[in-house]
Amino acid sequence: MGGSAPRRDHQLPAETTSFVDRRGELTQGRELLARARLVTLTGPGGVGKSRLAARIAARVQRAFPDGVRFVHLSGLHDPALVPLAAADALGLHDRSAQPALDALVEQVRGRRLLLVVDNCEHLAGACARLAAALLHGTEGVRILATSRHRLGLTEEHLLEVRPLPVPGPDADLSAADGYPALTLFADRAAAVVPGFRLTPANRASVARLCHRLDGLPLAIELAAVRMRVLDVDQLLDRLDDRYRFLTTGSPAALPRHQTLRAAVAWSHDLCTLPEQTVWARLSVVAGSFDLETAEAVCADTTPEPVARPPEDVGYRVPYPDPYPDPHPHPHPHPHPAALPALPAHSTEGPGADARAGDGSGAGACAGVGSCVGGWSGGGSGACGRSTDDVGMRARPTDESGGDVRPTDGLGAGVRPVDMSDARAQPTDGTGTPVRPRGGFGVRARPTDRSGARVRPAAPAGVTIALLPPPGLRTDDVLEAVAGLVDKSVLGREPGPGGVRYRLLDTLRQYGLEQLRRVAGEEEAARRRQRDWMLRRAEECERGWFGPGQPETVARLRADRDNLRAALDFSLSAPGETLAGLRLAGTLWFHWHACGASREGLYWLDRALAAAPEPTRERSRGLWVAGLLAAATRDFPRGRRQATEALALARALGDAAEAAHAEYVIGVIRLFGDDLPGALRHFETTVARGPVPGQHLSLVGLDQVELACALGFLGEAERAVEVCEQALELCERHGEQWVRSYVLRILALAHAVRRDWPRAERQGREALRLKLAVHDVIGIALTLDLLASIAAERGAHEHAAVLLGGADRVWADIDTGRWGSHTLNSVRRDSEERAAPALGRDAFERAHRRGHALGLTELVGHALQEPGRPHPAEATAAPPPHDDTTVRLTRRETEVARLVAEGLANQQIADRLVIARRTAEGHVERILGKLGFSNRSQIAAWMTAQRRPARTAAPHPHPPEGIT
């Protein structure tokens, strides 16, 4: 009964840093999109493909009246979910039984839009299938993809994204601002060193630095962050040292790949031990995440259990928890052994830059230690990290315990010189090897051809103690996250409930490589991530029947990549399937109420197939799958699964899950137009009353469906009585989603009684709540009802606008209104009343006006009393020719002004530097929004807007509480 709100505006990623000039690529991209329907930006990781794609999309968005949509695939790893991710980005909520890709193509067939598909390389096959289906099945959809490799379609046009130009060794640097790489470095350096700029004194060093980094934007940004503690020459010196170290490895690695690896590895080395640990463990987190998630995944200590609400005021009827904690012991997922050091010659990323060695080249290195896992050991090891303060590097000491001043590097310690694959043994103060008990793995220090060290090291004999148990604490994670943000390893972005963070793909892959260097560490981190997502889902379910539903919807949408990762791990790793089924079933309200029925069915099908044992989790999964199948009109499957769930729940003695399954059986009867059978069913369940453990949302929905059946059967008085009981339950808990359906059914009941004012009032309140919880399907149903009421009341133009808006919303769901006889007959009756009264031309104009409104504007229009001024205009009458229910965009206002000046479409196109077809499209949309039939009416309307201010603003905002 729901879905996230469709978005009429352009959905492009917010830019949190400045965009450095790429004029040539921007121009090429626009030109390619003008003549090709599939353009792929290719290039190495870190070169800036995503930012460039967003900029190109922003430049061409005026050419796409149905919008620009951005599909983020970096957090997605299942090819089957690519069409669903695209549909989600497009705001589509198909519930048909046809394949997801076919449904997507059908819904956008008549639209003109640009779909930006970002990070395709790991899902190239699925992305190619998506692109091919859209190219062959539509005419107005264009695709801009980013990938490290081409998709391989014959229609594909490629634009190679190269590193930023850098000056050559003999270049004239007097015009250094003309080199984007130098500009990027200066901009990012100024962010950490206020006042930094390119000067004659530093231009040459900055140029050499950018040249050394091959002009790769990500590498330049990572290096610029170091300006907080180094000047440019120091930075260049240490970077050159790191390059000599890292690029002596595999000759097969591409130079630019080596460059980026070196920059990432150096950034990793300069992180503190907790920061390296958090970086590695966060690599299992998909998409964006909040601090709580970081703490749950990265900390060694187990968080305190979340307190459950008192049973008498909670989300369930009083009942013991049917899902006891599967990990009751204090530390359910201890971290395995520490990560080993990388081989000295590898280019695949560094260990920590701890340094230990003696004059002979035998270094002291904790060969099996790691920042990721080495937090629980005691004793000594040469990891160059302090045990007194988390995040502080240890100070090397001599045999007497005195400080040894390091001769090189950003961390304390000395460096081994062995370039073989063998790892150096740590030694005690006498030089005797000792068995390492933890710590961070160390790269061997490179030597020249003679075997001499590249740089002299400090004396040997370093002894470092590791952090004692309990290891990484939650407050340590906070400090580490802050440090990683400062170092540009983590990106910071706004999100529901506060700040969220994100790892770039390149940095995530590097962290995952570090994590995988010890058997079991990745699995443990993924299990902690899954357990946290399950914990969060259960919290959301407990709070669903309460006042925080809009926040819950937003949080789960923000966490969808992490929910997918948790489900995929559970259904792929041995022994985890029951937890996956539990998670998929716990999210029933998300799948059902938030427009994700297709994805919910996908995960439930996998989970039910993987966990056939007769458990409570399976009973839950079966009825949820049955409910979602019914939402796609697959009633036989829905009935079969709900019946199986009911039998299993009864066999297990679980009255709550049996009651939930009974709800699904009843609602399938109602959806299938078996009104008498549905009435008998819900009369029985409502008369029985709630059972222990039953979710209060489903208790309320039992009453909603009973009232619905009564209303359709003409028993309006009884329907009102049932609704009032349901309203009392919802209001007692501050609930909005079920309440919106109660109000809609109440409006239907008053309509049956022909009490139009009361019906309209209840319908509007239902619509307001549905917008608050982004229940798009509920919005569509309620708009149909309000249009019917308006037509009955004789407000024919208002009814036509609402019908136009309802048809637009249904286009994102199912243009045939699910083939429902009842829904289609209500819509047809409304048109048959309004169209003759207005005349067909006037009806079509009003219908187009409603169809052109965005969702918020549409709801704002519906919430106004017909013939009554908008609340923002209550103190003054509207100006002549003014339509107070719509607003023109800035561009449309410009076009309307030029129309008023008497310019033709080609003249408007020339004045605004746009295509003639674009100008024509603007004029058509203006006519549709304002309900006009010719250009002279636009001119008269614009003239009215220019008159002295004796009225309210001509384009009011929606009523308070709508935006």
ZAMARGU-4260 file (C-alpha; in steps of 0.2 Angstrom, whole numbers, plus 5000, padded with zeros to 4 digits):
<rodrens>
0) 5000/5000/5000 | 5014/5012/4998 | 5030/5018/4990 | 5042/5032/4990 | 5037/5048/4982
5) 5040/5050/4963 | 5052/5064/4960 | 5049/5076/4946 | 5064/5086/4948 | 5082/5082/4942
10) 5090/5070/4954 | 5109/5073/4953 | 5122/5070/4967 | 5126/5085/4978 | 5143/5092/4975
15) 5152/5094/4992 | 5169/5101/4984 | 5172/5112/4969 | 5173/5105/4952 | 5189/5108/4942
20) 5188/5113/4924 | 5185/5099/4911 | 5178/5110/4897 | 5184/5099/4884 | 5176/5083/4891
25) 5160/5093/4895 | 5158/5099/4878 | 5162/5081/4870 | 5149/5073/4882 | 5136/5085/4878
30) 5139/5083/4859 | 5139/5064/4861 | 5122/5064/4870 | 5115/5075/4857 | 5118/5062/4843
35) 5119/5045/4853 | 5107/5037/4865 | 5121/5028/4875 | 5137/5036/4880 | 5149/5028/4892
40) 5163/5037/4901 | 5178/5026/4903 | 5194/5028/4912 | 5204/5021/4927 | 5198/5022/4945
45) 5200/5039/4953 | 5200/5049/4937 | 5184/5058/4940 | 5171/5049/4929 | 5156/5051/4942
50) 5159/5069/4944 | 5160/5072/4926 | 5145/5062/4922 | 5135/5072/4935 | 5141/5089/4927
55) 5137/5083/4910 | 5119/5078/4916 | 5117/5095/4924 | 5122/5104/4908 | 5109/5094/4897
60) 5095/5092/4909 | 5084/5105/4900 | 5083/5094/4886 | 5074/5081/4896 | 5057/5086/4902
65) 5054/5070/4911 | 5070/5073/4921 | 5087/5066/4924 | 5089/5051/4936 | 5105/5045/4944
70) 5107/5026/4947 | 5121/5023/4960 | 5128/5005/4958 | 5143/5006/4969 | 5134/4998/4984
75) 5125/4985/4973 | 5133/4968/4969 | 5118/4957/4964 | 5115/4958/4945 | 5097/4954/4947
80) 5094/4970/4957 | 5100/4982/4943 | 5083/4984/4935 | 5075/4987/4953 | 5089/5000/4957
85) 5085/5009/4940 | 5066/5009/4944 | 5069/5015/4961 | 5079/5030/4954 | 5065/5034/4942
90) 5052/5033/4956 | 5043/5019/4948 | 5032/5007/4959 | 5027/4993/4947 | 5018/4979/4955
95) 5014/4968/4940 | 5019/4950/4938 | 5030/4953/4923 | 5049/4953/4924 | 5056/4969/4932
100) 5066/4974/4916 | 5050/4972/4905 | 5040/4982/4917 | 5053/4996/4918 | 5054/4998/4899
105) 5035/4998/4898 | 5033/5012/4911 | 5046/5024/4903 | 5041/5020/4885 | 5033/5037/4882
110) 5045/5048/4892 | 5060/5059/4888 | 5073/5057/4901 | 5091/5054/4904 | 5097/5040/4915
115) 5114/5041/4923 | 5121/5024/4928 | 5136/5025/4938 | 5150/5012/4942 | 5145/4999/4930
120) 5161/4989/4929 | 5157/4976/4942 | 5139/4973/4935 | 5144/4976/4916 | 5132/4962/4910
125) 5117/4967/4919 | 5120/4985/4914 | 5122/4981/4896 | 5105/4971/4897 | 5097/4987/4905
130) 5104/4998/4892 | 5099/4987/4878 | 5081/4985/4884 | 5079/5004/4886 | 5087/5008/4869
135) 5077/4995/4860 | 5060/4997/4869 | 5059/5016/4870 | 5063/5031/4860 | 5065/5046/4872
140) 5077/5038/4885 | 5095/5041/4884 | 5109/5033/4895 | 5125/5041/4902 | 5135/5027/4910
145) 5152/5027/4919 | 5163/5012/4919 | 5181/5006/4919 | 5177/4996/4904 | 5165/4998/4889
150) 5148/4989/4890 | 5150/4981/4873 | 5134/4987/4864 | 5135/4992/4846 | 5125/5008/4850
155) 5138/5013/4863 | 5148/5029/4860 | 5164/5030/4871 | 5171/5045/4880 | 5188/5042/4888
160) 5191/5052/4904 | 5209/5055/4905 | 5219/5062/4920 | 5220/5081/4922 | 5233/5089/4911
165) 5250/5093/4920 | 5264/5104/4915 | 5279/5095/4907 | 5297/5097/4915 | 5301/5112/4904
170) 5284/5120/4904 | 5281/5139/4907 | 5273/5139/4924 | 5269/5158/4923 | 5252/5153/4918
175) 5250/5138/4931 | 5232/5142/4933 | 5229/5135/4916 | 5233/5117/4922 | 5218/5109/4930
180) 5229/5097/4940 | 5238/5112/4949 | 5221/5121/4951 | 5214/5105/4960 | 5229/5103/4971
185) 5228/5121/4976 | 5210/5121/4979 | 5211/5105/4990 | 5226/5111/4999 | 5218/5128/5003
190) 5204/5118/5012 | 5216/5111/5025 | 5229/5126/5025 | 5218/5142/5024 | 5226/5154/5012
195) 5237/5142/5002 | 5238/5147/4984 | 5250/5144/4969 | 5265/5156/4970 | 5281/5158/4960
200) 5290/5150/4975 | 5279/5134/4975 | 5273/5132/4957 | 5287/5121/4952 | 5286/5109/4966
205) 5267/5108/4964 | 5269/5104/4946 | 5282/5090/4949 | 5270/5083/4962 | 5255/5083/4950
210) 5266/5076/4937 | 5272/5062/4949 | 5254/5058/4952 | 5250/5057/4934 | 5236/5070/4935
215) 5224/5058/4944 | 5211/5068/4953 | 5209/5056/4968 | 5228/5054/4970 | 5230/5073/4970
220) 5216/5075/4983 | 5224/5062/4994 | 5241/5070/4993 | 5234/5088/4996 | 5227/5082/5013
225) 5245/5080/5019 | 5248/5098/5017 | 5240/5099/5035 | 5257/5093/5042 | 5270/5095/5027
230) 5274/5108/5015 | 5275/5105/4996 | 5293/5100/4995 | 5292/5088/5010 | 5276/5080/5002
235) 5285/5078/4986 | 5301/5071/4994 | 5291/5058/5004 | 5280/5054/4989 | 5295/5050/4978
240) 5301/5039/4992 | 5285/5030/4993 | 5285/5028/4974 | 5302/5020/4973 | 5296/5008/4986
245) 5280/5003/4978 | 5283/5003/4960 | 5298/4991/4961 | 5284/4977/4960 | 5275/4969/4946
250) 5280/4976/4929 | 5263/4971/4923 | 5254/4984/4933 | 5249/4999/4922 | 5258/5015/4927
255) 5242/5024/4932 | 5236/5009/4942 | 5253/5010/4951 | 5251/5028/4954 | 5234/5027/4962
260) 5239/5012/4972 | 5255/5021/4978 | 5244/5036/4983 | 5231/5026/4992 | 5245/5015/5000
265) 5254/5030/5006 | 5238/5038/5013 | 5235/5021/5022 | 5252/5021/5030 | 5250/5039/5037
270) 5234/5034/5046 | 5235/5029/5064 | 5232/5011/5069 | 5214/5013/5074 | 5211/5023/5058
275) 5218/5008/5047 | 5208/4996/5057 | 5192/5006/5054 | 5196/5008/5036 | 5198/4990/5033
280) 5182/4985/5043 | 5172/4998/5035 | 5176/4990/5018 | 5162/4978/5021 | 5149/4992/5023
285) 5140/4996/5007 | 5135/5013/5001 | 5133/5027/5014 | 5132/5023/5033 | 5130/5033/5049
290) 5141/5033/5064 | 5131/5020/5074 | 5134/5008/5059 | 5153/5011/5059 | 5154/5008/5078
295) 5144/4992/5077 | 5155/4985/5063 | 5172/4991/5068 | 5172/4990/5087 | 5178/4975/5096
300) 5167/4977/5111 | 5149/4972/5110 | 5136/4987/5112 | 5123/4986/5125 | 5107/4978/5120
305) 5093/4991/5114 | 5080/4992/5128 | 5063/4986/5122 | 5048/4996/5125 | 5036/4991/5139
310) 5025/4977/5132 | 5009/4986/5136 | 5013/5001/5125 | 5024/4993/5112 | 5022/4988/5094
315) 5015/4971/5098 | 5001/4964/5109 | 5010/4958/5125 | 5020/4943/5120 | 5037/4936/5124
320) 5051/4939/5110 | 5049/4925/5098 | 5066/4928/5091 | 5079/4925/5106 | 5096/4932/5103
325) 5106/4919/5093 | 5122/4926/5101 | 5119/4928/5120 | 5137/4927/5125 | 5146/4943/5129
330) 5157/4944/5113 | 5147/4935/5099 | 5160/4938/5085 | 5177/4940/5091 | 5190/4946/5078
335) 5202/4933/5072 | 5220/4934/5071 | 5229/4950/5065 | 5232/4953/5046 | 5249/4948/5039
340) 5260/4960/5032 | 5261/4962/5013 | 5276/4956/5003 | 5289/4969/5002 | 5289/4969/4983
345) 5270/4970/4980 | 5261/4985/4972 | 5245/4979/4979 | 5245/4991/4994 | 5255/4993/5010
350) 5255/4988/5027 | 5259/5000/5041 | 5274/5011/5039 | 5281/5005/5055 | 5300/5004/5053
355) 5312/4992/5062 | 5329/4986/5057 | 5347/4985/5060 | 5363/4988/5050 | 5363/4971/5043
360) 5346/4973/5035 | 5337/4961/5047 | 5322/4971/5052 | 5310/4969/5067 | 5293/4967/5060
365) 5277/4958/5067 | 5275/4947/5053 | 5258/4941/5057 | 5252/4958/5065 | 5239/4969/5058
370) 5230/4985/5061 | 5214/4976/5057 | 5215/4962/5069 | 5229/4964/5081 | 5220/4972/5095
375) 5219/4959/5108 | 5237/4952/5110 | 5249/4957/5123 | 5268/4957/5123 | 5279/4965/5111
380) 5280/4968/5092 | 5288/4981/5081 | 5272/4990/5074 | 5277/5007/5078 | 5261/5011/5087
385) 5258/5017/5105 | 5248/5008/5118 | 5246/5023/5129 | 5234/5032/5117 | 5223/5026/5104
390) 5229/5033/5087 | 5246/5039/5093 | 5262/5031/5086 | 5273/5022/5098 | 5290/5030/5102
395) 5305/5018/5099 | 5317/5015/5113 | 5334/5008/5116 | 5339/4994/5127 | 5339/5006/5142
400) 5322/5012/5138 | 5328/5029/5132 | 5320/5037/5117 | 5327/5035/5100 | 5324/5049/5088
405) 5318/5042/5072 | 5329/5047/5057 | 5315/5047/5044 | 5297/5045/5041 | 5281/5052/5047
410) 5280/5038/5061 | 5292/5033/5074 | 5303/5017/5071 | 5316/5010/5060 | 5314/5001/5043
415) 5320/4984/5037 | 5329/4983/5021 | 5326/4965/5016 | 5317/4965/4999 | 5313/4947/4999
420) 5296/4939/5002 | 5301/4933/5019 | 5296/4944/5033 | 5308/4950/5046 | 5307/4943/5064
425) 5305/4955/5078 | 5318/4954/5091 | 5320/4958/5109 | 5333/4970/5116 | 5347/4958/5114
430) 5343/4954/5096 | 5335/4937/5100 | 5320/4933/5089 | 5303/4933/5098 | 5287/4927/5093
435) 5275/4941/5088 | 5259/4941/5097 | 5250/4954/5087 | 5253/4971/5079 | 5253/4978/5062
440) 5261/4970/5047 | 5276/4980/5040 | 5282/4981/5022 | 5301/4978/5020 | 5311/4994/5015
445) 5318/4994/4997 | 5336/4994/4994 | 5347/4999/4979 | 5356/4987/4967 | 5370/4986/4979
450) 5359/4981/4993 | 5361/4997/5002 | 5346/5005/5010 | 5338/5019/5001 | 5338/5029/5017
455) 5347/5026/5034 | 5336/5018/5048 | 5336/5021/5066 | 5345/5008/5077 | 5338/4991/5080
460) 5330/4985/5096 | 5313/4993/5096 | 5300/4986/5107 | 5282/4990/5105 | 5268/4985/5117
465) 5250/4982/5109 | 5234/4989/5115 | 5227/4977/5128 | 5210/4970/5128 | 5196/4975/5125
470) 5204/4982/5109 | 5195/4995/5098 | 5181/5003/5108 | 5166/5013/5101 | 5174/5030/5106
475) 5190/5024/5097 | 5179/5022/5081 | 5172/5039/5083 | 5190/5046/5083 | 5196/5035/5069
480) 5181/5041/5058 | 5185/5059/5062 | 5203/5056/5057 | 5198/5047/5041 | 5186/5061/5036
485) 5201/5073/5039 | 5212/5063/5028 | 5198/5062/5014 | 5197/5044/5015 | 5179/5045/5021
490) 5167/5057/5013 | 5154/5066/5023 | 5137/5069/5017 | 5120/5074/5025 | 5107/5060/5028
495) 5092/5056/5038 | 5095/5058/5056 | 5112/5067/5054 | 5128/5065/5045 | 5132/5050/5035
500) 5149/5044/5028 | 5155/5035/5012 | 5170/5026/5006 | 5175/5029/4988 | 5175/5012/4978
505) 5194/5013/4975 | 5197/5015/4994 | 5185/5002/4999 | 5193/4990/4988 | 5210/4993/4995
510) 5203/4992/5013 | 5195/4975/5008 | 5211/4969/5002 | 5219/4972/5019 | 5204/4964/5028
515) 5206/4948/5017 | 5224/4945/5022 | 5218/4935/5037 | 5206/4921/5036 | 5190/4924/5044
520) 5192/4943/5047 | 5181/4947/5032 | 5167/4935/5037 | 5168/4942/5055 | 5166/4960/5049
525) 5152/4955/5037 | 5143/4945/5051 | 5144/4960/5063 | 5137/4971/5048 | 5123/4959/5046
530) 5119/4958/5064 | 5118/4977/5065 | 5106/4978/5051 | 5095/4965/5059 | 5096/4974/5075
535) 5091/4990/5066 | 5077/4982/5056 | 5070/4975/5072 | 5071/4992/5080 | 5062/5000/5065
540) 5048/4986/5066 | 5046/4990/5084 | 5044/5008/5081 | 5034/5007/5065 | 5017/5008/5074
545) 5021/5025/5081 | 5025/5043/5078 | 5042/5040/5069 | 5036/5033/5053 | 5043/5046/5041
550) 5060/5045/5049 | 5060/5026/5048 | 5055/5027/5029 | 5070/5039/5026 | 5082/5029/5037
555) 5078/5012/5028 | 5080/5020/5011 | 5097/5027/5016 | 5102/5010/5022 | 5095/5000/5007
560) 5113/4996/5001 | 5118/4989/5018 | 5102/4979/5020 | 5106/4971/5003 | 5123/4967/5008
565) 5117/4960/5024 | 5104/4949/5015 | 5117/4943/5002 | 5130/4938/5015 | 5117/4928/5025
570) 5110/4919/5010 | 5128/4916/5003 | 5138/4911/5018 | 5136/4893/5026 | 5126/4893/5041
575) 5118/4910/5040 | 5102/4907/5030 | 5091/4907/5045 | 5097/4925/5050 | 5094/4930/5032
580) 5076/4924/5032 | 5073/4932/5049 | 5080/4949/5042 | 5069/4948/5026 | 5054/4944/5036
585) 5057/4957/5049 | 5057/4970/5035 | 5039/4966/5030 | 5033/4983/5033 | 5047/4991/5023
590) 5043/4979/5008 | 5025/4982/5009 | 5023/5000/5015 | 5038/5008/5006 | 5035/5002/4988
595) 5048/4988/4988 | 5037/4973/4985 | 5047/4967/4970 | 5064/4967/4980 | 5056/4960/4995
600) 5049/4945/4985 | 5067/4943/4977 | 5075/4941/4994 | 5061/4931/5002 | 5061/4918/4988
605) 5080/4916/4990 | 5078/4915/5009 | 5063/4903/5009 | 5072/4891/4997 | 5088/4891/5007
610) 5079/4888/5024 | 5066/4875/5022 | 5066/4870/5040 | 5049/4872/5050 | 5053/4888/5060
615) 5045/4904/5065 | 5056/4913/5053 | 5049/4902/5039 | 5031/4905/5044 | 5034/4924/5044
620) 5043/4923/5028 | 5029/4914/5020 | 5015/4926/5024 | 5025/4941/5020 | 5029/4933/5003
625) 5011/4929/5001 | 5006/4947/5005 | 5019/4954/4992 | 5014/4942/4979 | 4996/4948/4981
630) 5002/4966/4979 | 5008/4960/4961 | 4991/4953/4958 | 4997/4935/4959 | 4983/4929/4970
635) 4985/4910/4968 | 5003/4911/4974 | 4999/4923/4988 | 4985/4912/4994 | 4995/4897/4993
640) 5010/4904/5003 | 4998/4912/5016 | 4989/4896/5019 | 5006/4887/5021 | 5011/4900/5033
645) 4995/4898/5043 | 4997/4879/5044 | 5015/4881/5050 | 5011/4894/5063 | 4998/4883/5070
650) 5009/4868/5071 | 5022/4878/5080 | 5009/4885/5092 | 5013/4903/5086 | 4996/4913/5087
655) 5004/4929/5082 | 5011/4923/5065 | 4995/4913/5062 | 4985/4930/5064 | 4997/4938/5052
660) 4994/4924/5039 | 4975/4926/5042 | 4976/4944/5037 | 4985/4940/5021 | 4971/4927/5017
665) 4958/4940/5020 | 4965/4954/5010 | 4968/4942/4995 | 4949/4939/4996 | 4946/4958/4996
670) 4958/4962/4982 | 4950/4948/4972 | 4933/4956/4973 | 4926/4942/4984 | 4918/4956/4995
675) 4906/4944/5005 | 4920/4932/5009 | 4931/4946/5014 | 4918/4953/5025 | 4915/4937/5034
680) 4933/4934/5036 | 4937/4951/5044 | 4921/4951/5055 | 4928/4935/5062 | 4946/4942/5065
685) 4940/4959/5072 | 4928/4950/5084 | 4941/4939/5090 | 4952/4954/5094 | 4971/4955/5095
690) 4981/4940/5100 | 4997/4940/5110 | 5012/4945/5099 | 5002/4952/5085 | 5009/4967/5077
695) 4998/4982/5080 | 4999/4988/5062 | 4991/4972/5057 | 4978/4973/5071 | 4974/4990/5063
700) 4974/4984/5046 | 4961/4970/5050 | 4949/4984/5055 | 4953/4994/5039 | 4949/4980/5028
705) 4933/4976/5037 | 4928/4994/5035 | 4933/4994/5017 | 4922/4978/5013 | 4908/4986/5023
710) 4909/5002/5013 | 4910/4994/4996 | 4895/4984/5001 | 4885/4999/5006 | 4885/4997/5024
715) 4892/5015/5028 | 4886/5016/5046 | 4895/5001/5051 | 4910/5006/5041 | 4911/5022/5051
720) 4909/5014/5067 | 4924/5002/5063 | 4935/5016/5057 | 4932/5026/5073 | 4938/5011/5083
725) 4954/5010/5072 | 4957/5028/5073 | 4957/5027/5092 | 4970/5014/5091 | 4981/5024/5079
730) 4979/5040/5088 | 4984/5032/5105 | 5001/5027/5097 | 5003/5042/5086 | 5003/5031/5071
735) 5001/5038/5053 | 5002/5025/5040 | 4987/5014/5045 | 4978/5030/5051 | 4979/5037/5033
740) 4970/5021/5027 | 4957/5022/5040 | 4954/5040/5035 | 4953/5035/5017 | 4940/5022/5021
745) 4931/5034/5032 | 4930/5046/5017 | 4923/5032/5006 | 4910/5028/5019 | 4904/5046/5020
750) 4904/5047/5001 | 4892/5032/5002 | 4881/5042/5013 | 4883/5056/5001 | 4890/5067/5015
755) 4902/5076/5003 | 4909/5089/5014 | 4914/5076/5028 | 4920/5064/5014 | 4931/5077/5007
760) 4938/5083/5023 | 4943/5065/5028 | 4950/5062/5011 | 4962/5077/5012 | 4968/5072/5029
765) 4972/5055/5023 | 4981/5063/5008 | 4992/5074/5019 | 4997/5059/5030 | 5001/5048/5015
770) 5013/5062/5008 | 5021/5062/5025 | 5025/5044/5024 | 5029/5044/5005 | 5015/5031/5002
775) 5013/5034/4983 | 5001/5020/4980 | 4990/5027/4994 | 4991/5044/4987 | 4985/5038/4970
780) 4970/5029/4978 | 4966/5044/4988 | 4967/5056/4973 | 4955/5045/4963 | 4943/5046/4978
785) 4945/5065/4980 | 4942/5067/4961 | 4926/5057/4962 | 4920/5068/4977 | 4924/5084/4968
790) 4914/5078/4953 | 4899/5074/4964 | 4900/5091/4972 | 4900/5099/4955 | 4918/5106/4956
795) 4922/5099/4939 | 4938/5109/4935 | 4945/5103/4952 | 4940/5085/4948 | 4949/5086/4931
800) 4965/5093/4938 | 4965/5079/4952 | 4961/5066/4938 | 4976/5072/4928 | 4987/5071/4944
805) 4981/5054/4949 | 4984/5047/4931 | 5002/5054/4932 | 5005/5045/4949 | 4997/5029/4942
810) 5009/5030/4927 | 5023/5026/4940 | 5013/5012/4947 | 5002/5004/4934 | 4993/5014/4921
815) 4979/5001/4921 | 4976/5003/4940 | 4980/4984/4942 | 4965/4980/4931 | 4954/4983/4945
820) 4935/4985/4940 | 4931/4995/4955 | 4946/5007/4953 | 4944/5010/4935 | 4925/5012/4936
825) 4927/5026/4949 | 4939/5035/4938 | 4928/5033/4923 | 4913/5039/4932 | 4923/5055/4938
830) 4928/5059/4920 | 4910/5056/4913 | 4903/5069/4926 | 4917/5082/4924 | 4920/5082/4905
835) 4902/5085/4899 | 4900/5099/4912 | 4917/5108/4907 | 4917/5104/4888 | 4930/5092/4881
840) 4943/5105/4878 | 4942/5113/4895 | 4943/5096/4903 | 4958/5091/4893 | 4967/5108/4898
845) 4963/5105/4917 | 4968/5087/4915 | 4985/5092/4907 | 4988/5105/4921 | 4986/5091/4934
850) 4997/5079/4925 | 5011/5092/4924 | 5011/5095/4943 | 5024/5088/4954 | 5018/5077/4968
855) 5020/5090/4982 | 5011/5103/4971 | 4998/5091/4967 | 4994/5087/4985 | 4995/5105/4989
860) 4982/5108/4976 | 4971/5094/4982 | 4972/5101/5000 | 4964/5118/4996 | 4945/5120/4997
865) 4939/5123/4979 | 4935/5141/4976 | 4944/5146/4992 | 4960/5156/4991 | 4976/5147/4996
870) 4981/5150/5014 | 4996/5161/5008 | 4984/5172/4998 | 4970/5173/5011 | 4973/5192/5013
875) 4971/5197/4995 | 4962/5192/4979 | 4971/5183/4965 | 4977/5194/4950 | 4968/5193/4934
880) 4972/5177/4923 | 4982/5170/4938 | 4982/5152/4942 | 4986/5151/4960 | 4988/5132/4961
885) 5004/5130/4950 | 5021/5138/4949 | 5032/5140/4933 | 5050/5135/4934 | 5063/5148/4932
890) 5066/5143/4914 | 5047/5143/4911 | 5046/5160/4918 | 5059/5166/4906 | 5051/5158/4891
895) 5034/5166/4896 | 5042/5183/4897 | 5048/5181/4879 | 5032/5175/4873 | 5024/5191/4881
900) 5037/5201/4871 | 5030/5193/4855 | 5045/5181/4851 | 5042/5166/4841 | 5049/5149/4846
905) 5065/5150/4836 | 5068/5168/4842 | 5066/5161/4860 | 5078/5147/4857 | 5091/5159/4850
910) 5089/5171/4864 | 5091/5157/4877 | 5104/5147/4868 | 5093/5132/4868 | 5086/5120/4854
915) 5070/5125/4845 | 5062/5109/4851 | 5066/5113/4869 | 5058/5130/4867 | 5043/5122/4860
920) 5042/5110/4874 | 5043/5124/4887 | 5029/5133/4879 | 5018/5118/4879 | 5021/5115/4897
925) 5017/5133/4901 | 5000/5131/4892 | 4997/5115/4901 | 5001/5121/4918 | 4991/5137/4916
930) 4976/5128/4907 | 4978/5140/4892 | 4976/5136/4874 | 4986/5150/4865 | 5001/5162/4867
935) 4991/5177/4869 | 4984/5171/4885 | 5002/5168/4891 | 5005/5186/4887 | 4990/5193/4896
940) 4995/5182/4911 | 5013/5189/4911 | 5006/5207/4910 | 4995/5204/4925 | 5011/5198/4935
945) 5020/5214/4932 | 5006/5225/4939 | 5010/5234/4956 | 5009/5223/4970 | 4991/5223/4976
950) 4989/5205/4978 | 4999/5190/4985 | 5013/5182/4975 | 5007/5174/4959 | 5016/5158/4963
955) 5013/5153/4981 | 5022/5139/4990 | 5011/5124/4995 | 5002/5125/5011 | 5013/5123/5027
960) 5017/5105/5031 | 5016/5099/5013 | 5034/5102/5008
</rodrens>
